[in-house]
């Protein structure tokens, strides 16, 4: 169980590093129509949040290597993963689906967060 939990936490950290770096390099402009003038505040906010995304990857790496000593923080990390999926669910309810790929990611994020919480609970 401990190894499985470490692997799941490591997987989430990899997602944080790769996703955060991708968004940091692209910024907001890459996701807007070509005709849109530069959105400085939006770009600043997107790159700020991508930095938080990358930074949280380090927290997941630490938890992955210290599962036995991390305590209740693993529950909070699992909750953070669940809320990332719930954020996608909220976006889908407000704007509609972004496509099947993102719908699958949403389900995987929610299940991954639940798995982290359940595995930690069983280790206690």
N, C-alpha and C positions, 0 to 999 in steps of 0.2 A: 504493500500500500504506500509506503513511504517513497519508494522509487517511482511509482506511478504519479504520485503527487509532485515529485521533483520534475518529472518529465513534462507534466502539464504546465507547471509554473515556468519551466524553461521555454516551452512553446509560446506561452503568452509573452515572455520577455523578448523572444525573437520577433513576434508580431509587432511589439512596441518599437523595437529598434528599426525594423525595416519600414513599417508604416510611418513612423515619425520622421525618419530620414527622407522618405519619399515626399511627404507633405512639406517638410522643411525646404527641400530643394525646389519643389514646384511652386510653392506659394499659392495665393488665391487666384492670381491672374490666369494660371493654367486651366482653371475650372470655369472661367467666365468666357462669354462670347468674345471673339476677336475685336469687335467694334467697341467694346466697353472700354472707356478710359481707365487708367490705372486707379485702383481702389486702395489707397495707401493705408487707411485704417483697417480695412478688412484683411489686407495682406499682412499687416503687422500682427493682428489678432490670430490669424491662421498660423503664422510662424511661431508665435508665442505658445499656442496650444500644442504645436508639434514638438516644441522643446519639452513641454510637460510630458507628452507622450513618450519621448525618448527617455526622459528622466525616470519615468515610472518603470521603464524596462530594467533599469539598474536595481530598483526595489524588488522586482520579480526575480531577478538573478540571485540577489541576496537570499530571498526566501527559498528559492529552489535549492541552494547549496546548504541552507541551514534549516531544513524542515523541522527537525526535532527541537530546535531552540527558538523558533520564530514566534511561538505562542499564538495569541489571538489575531495577530496581524494577517495571517493567512485567510481567516474568515473575511476580513475587510478587503483583501485583494480579490477574493472570489466575488464579493459583492460588487467591486468595481468592474469586474468583467461582465457580470450580469447587467449592470447599469449601462455598459456600452451597448449591449444588445437591446436593452429597453429604449435607449436613445434612438436606435435605428427603427424600432417598432413605433415610437412616437412620430418620427419623421414619416414613416409609411402611412400612419393614420392621418397626418396633416396634409401631406403632399401626394401620397400615392407611392406605389412601389418604384424603386430605382432599377428594378430588374431582378430576375431569378437569382443571379449570382449574389446580390446583396441580401436577398431574402434568406438564402442559405447561410450566409455569413452571420446574419442576425440570430438564426436558430442555433448555430454552432457556438456563438458567443454566450448565449444564455445557458446552453447545456454545459459548456466548458466551465463557466462560473459556478453553476450548481455542482458539477463534479468536484471542483476544488473544495467547495464547502463540505460536501458529503465525505470526501476522502479525509479531510482534516478532522471532521467530527468522528469518524471511525477510528482514527489513530489515537484519539484522546481516551 
